[in-house]
C-alpha cells in the first residue's frame, strides 16, 4: 500500500448539489513544512489541492479500473440520498438561495480542509509511500472505504489529520511520557461530534505507527480522492455556469421589474408554481428530517436499553462467579482424586514396562537357543547326508565286489521261491556269457535293492519304503537300458527272439509299475496294508527280470573295468554336465519301454515319481536360501547345498522332458503331443534360467532361484494333471488349454 500512487484522492459526494468548488487548485511549494498544516487563508481561486493527473490513467478512469462517475448536466436535481454528518447540523437550508449560499460556503470550507489534509499527510507519509509494497491488509481496508458516504469520508480524513498533528506534537515534545510533555494521550472529544466518533478518534492513538500509516495511505483512498477531485472540478464549472445564468436571469427580472413591472400573468403563475414546488420540497425535506431524527432517537434508546441489559448480565455473571467459590472445594477434591489415579496408572505402566522388558530378554534368550538348535540341526542333517552318501558308496562297492566273485545268489527272505533259480542261473554257464546284454553288476544291484525294499516294508518308516522302491526302479531302468543299448538280441532265433525280447521288456515294465503302486499303497496305509502284497509285487518283478536275463544273457564285468553307472540316477553328486552328452543320457536314462497300451499309465507314474523328487529338492533349496539373512554372503556349506539341490532339479527336469518326448514318440498320441510338449518347453526354460542364476552373486540367487524353482514345481504338477486327464479321455487333441500357471 506504499508507492502504488503518489497522491491522496479527494472525497466523493453522493449528490450533485452538496457543495461546489469553483476554482482549480495550485501545487504546494517544495519549501512547505511537513508538520505545519496551518495554511493561511487564500482566495477561493488559490486553494491548495492535490494534483489531479498523478496516475497513469488518461481516459478518465479511476486507478482501480472503475469509470469516473457521471458529472452534472448543469441542471439542479434533487439528491438521491442524504448523507448524514456525525455533527447533525447543516443538513438543509430554508430556501433555494440559502441552500446555494450554504453549499458554496460548505464547499469552500471542505476544499480548504482537504487541501490542508492533503498537504500535511503527503509529506508526513512520503517515505512510507515509497517503502511499503505488497501488503494485503490495505486491500481489505479499501473494501470498507467503498461503503463510506462523502460526509463520512470527510470526517475520517479530518480525524486522521488531527491524529497526525497530535502525534507530531507529541514527537516534538520528546515522545510519550517525556518530562514536561503535556500533549494529550488521545484526541479530546468534541461536543458537536457524535459519541461514537469521539470514541473512534480516541482509538486512533492506540494504532501502531505502521498501522496508522496504512490507514492514512490506503490506495483506494488515493484513487478515489483523485477521481473525485476531477469530478468536483467538473461539477464546480457546471455550477458556476448555472450560477452565472441564474444571476443573468435575476438581473433581467430586476430590470424588467424596474422598467415598469411588465411581467405578464403567465410569468406570475410560473413564479407561483415554482414557489409552491420549492415549499413542497422543503416540507418533504422537513418531514424526512423529522423521521430521521425519530429513528435516531429510537436507535439511541435501543442502544441504551441494550447497554443496560448487558451491564445487568455482567453483574449477574460477576455475582455468580463470587457464589461459585463454594464449589472450588469439590473441584479440588476431584483434582486430587484424579492425581492419585494418575499415579496409580503410572505405577501400573512402569510395572508392565518392566515385565515387558523381562519378557523381551527371555525371548531373545530363547531366540539365541533356537538359533543354536537350528545350527546344530543343520549340522546333523549335513552329517546324515554325508553318511547316506557313504552308505551308497559302500553299497556300490559291495555290489561290485560281489559281482567280481561271481556270486549272484539272492539273499532276500522275501524271494525264497527264487533263490534256487538264481543259484541255478549263477552256476549255469549258459546264462553268463561275454556277449550278454545285461551287466552282472546291474543285476546284483537289483537283488540288493529288492532285499532293502522287503526289509524296509517290515519296519514302521513309510519314507524308507518309497526310497527303496525308487532304488529298485532305478536298477530296473539300468537293466532295460542295457537291453536298449544293444539294439537287437544276440541269439540267432530271428524274428521270434525279437518278439519274445519285447514281450519280456513289456512284462518287466508292467511289473515295475505294479511294484510302484504297491509301495505307494503300503506307505499310505501306514502299516495297515499287509506286507504280503508288497512281497508279491516284488516277486513278480523279480521273476520278470530273471526271465529277461535268461533270454538276453548276463555280461560279466572284467577285473579293473570301471562302472560308469551310478546307483541312483537322481543322485545329487551328478553335476549339471551329466546330461550334456545326449547319446550318453539316451543310454543311461532310458526308461521302461512304453507301448501303445500302457504308455500313458507308465509316463504318468514316472511323472508322479519325478514330482516327488522335485518337491524334495525344491523345499530344502528355498529353505537354504532364506535361512541366510538378506545382504549377508552365503556360507561355504550353504553354497554347496544350493548347488547340490539345483543340480538335482536340473537333472530331474531334463529327465522329465526327455521321457515326455519319448512317450509322445512311442504312443503317437496326438492329445499328449499337443498338451504335454508346451509344458516341457516351459520346464526347459526354467531349467536353463536356474543354471544361469546359479552363476550369479548372492543377490541374484536370492531373487531368481526361488521363483524359478516354484514355477518348475507348478509346471510338473500341471504336466501330471494333463497326462491323467488324457488317460481318462477328459482332454482331447481338439481342446485348448491355457499354458499360464
Number of C-alpha atoms within 10 A of each C-alpha: 23 22 17 18 21 18 26 28 26 30 28 22 19 14 16 23 21 20 25 25 27 21 18 18 20 14 13 15 9 8 6 13 13 16 15 12 19 12 15 9 10 10 9 15 12 14 25 24 23 25 19 19 13 14 18 10 12 9 8 15 16 22 19 11 10 11 12 15 14 10 15 19 12 17 11 11 11 9 12 9 9 16 17 15 18 16 15 11 9 12 15 15 15 11 14 13 10 12 18 18 14 18 20 20 15 17 20 20 14 19 23 21 22 25 23 22 24 23 27 23 24 19 16 19 16 17 12 18 23 14 10 16 12 11 10 9 13 20 15 10 16 16 11 11 17 12 10 15 19 19 20 19 21 19 18 20 22 18 20 20 21 17 19 22 19 18 21 16 17 19 14 10 16 12 14 14 12 12 9 8 15 12 17 13 14 16 21 11 15 11 9 11 15 15 14 10 17 18 15 15 21 17 12 19 19 12 11 10 11 11 14 16 21 21 21 22 28 25 27 24 23 23 25 24 23 25 25 21 23 21 21 24 19 21 23 25 18 19 25 17 15 15 14 12 12 12 12 12 12 12 12 12 15 12 12 13 12 10 9 8 11 11 11 9 9 9 11 11 11 12 12 12 12 12 14 12 12 15 15 12 14 17 12 12 16 14 12 13 15 12 12 13 13 12 12 12 12 12 12 12 12 12 12 12 12 12 12 12 12 12 12 12 12 12 12 12 12 12 11 11 11 10 10 10 9 10 9 10 10 9 11 11 11 12 12 11 12 12 12 12 12 12 12 12 12 12 12 12 12 12 12 12 12 12 12 12 12 12 12 12 12 12 12 12 12 12 12 12 12 12 12 12 12 13 12 12 12 13 13 12 12 14 12 12 12 12 12 12 15 12 12 16 14 12 16 19 12 15 23 21 15 17 22 17 9 17 16 23 19 21 15 18 14 21 21 12 11 19 17 13 15 17 14 14 19 17 15 10 9 11 18 23 14 13 13 23 27 26 22 26 26 25 22 23 27 26 21 22 25 28 20 19 25 22 16 19 23 13 11 12 13 20 13 17 24 20 16 22 26 21 23 28 25 23 26 25 24 29 29 25 21 20 24 21 14 14 9 14 20 16 13 9 9 11 10 9 17 16 11 14 20 15 13 19 23 18 20 27 27 21 21 26 21 18 24 23 15 21 27 17 17 21 19 13 12 11 16 10 14 12 16 12 15 25 21 16 20 27 20 20 24 21 19 21 23 19 17 24 25 15 18 24 25 25 19 19 17 10 11 7 7 9 12 7 11 17 21 17 22 19 16 19 15 16 16 18 10 14 18 10 9 12 10 12 15 16 17 22 20 21 26 26 22 22 16 11 9 16 20 22 16 21 23 19 17 20 22 17 14 21 23 14 16 23 17 14 21 24 14 14 22 18 12 18 21 12 11 14 9 12 9 9 13 18 10 9 12 16 15 12 18 24 19 20 22 25 26 24 29 24 23 21 23 18 21 21 19 18 20 24 16 17 23 21 14 14 17 14 17 15 21 25 17 17 22 22 17 15 22 22 13 17 25 18 13 22 23 13 15 23 17 14 20 20 11 12 11 17 13 13 17 19 12 16 24 19 13 20 24 17 16 27 19 14 23 25 16 16 26 20 16 21 24 18 15 20 18 11 10 11 18 17 13 8 10 10 9 7 11 7 8
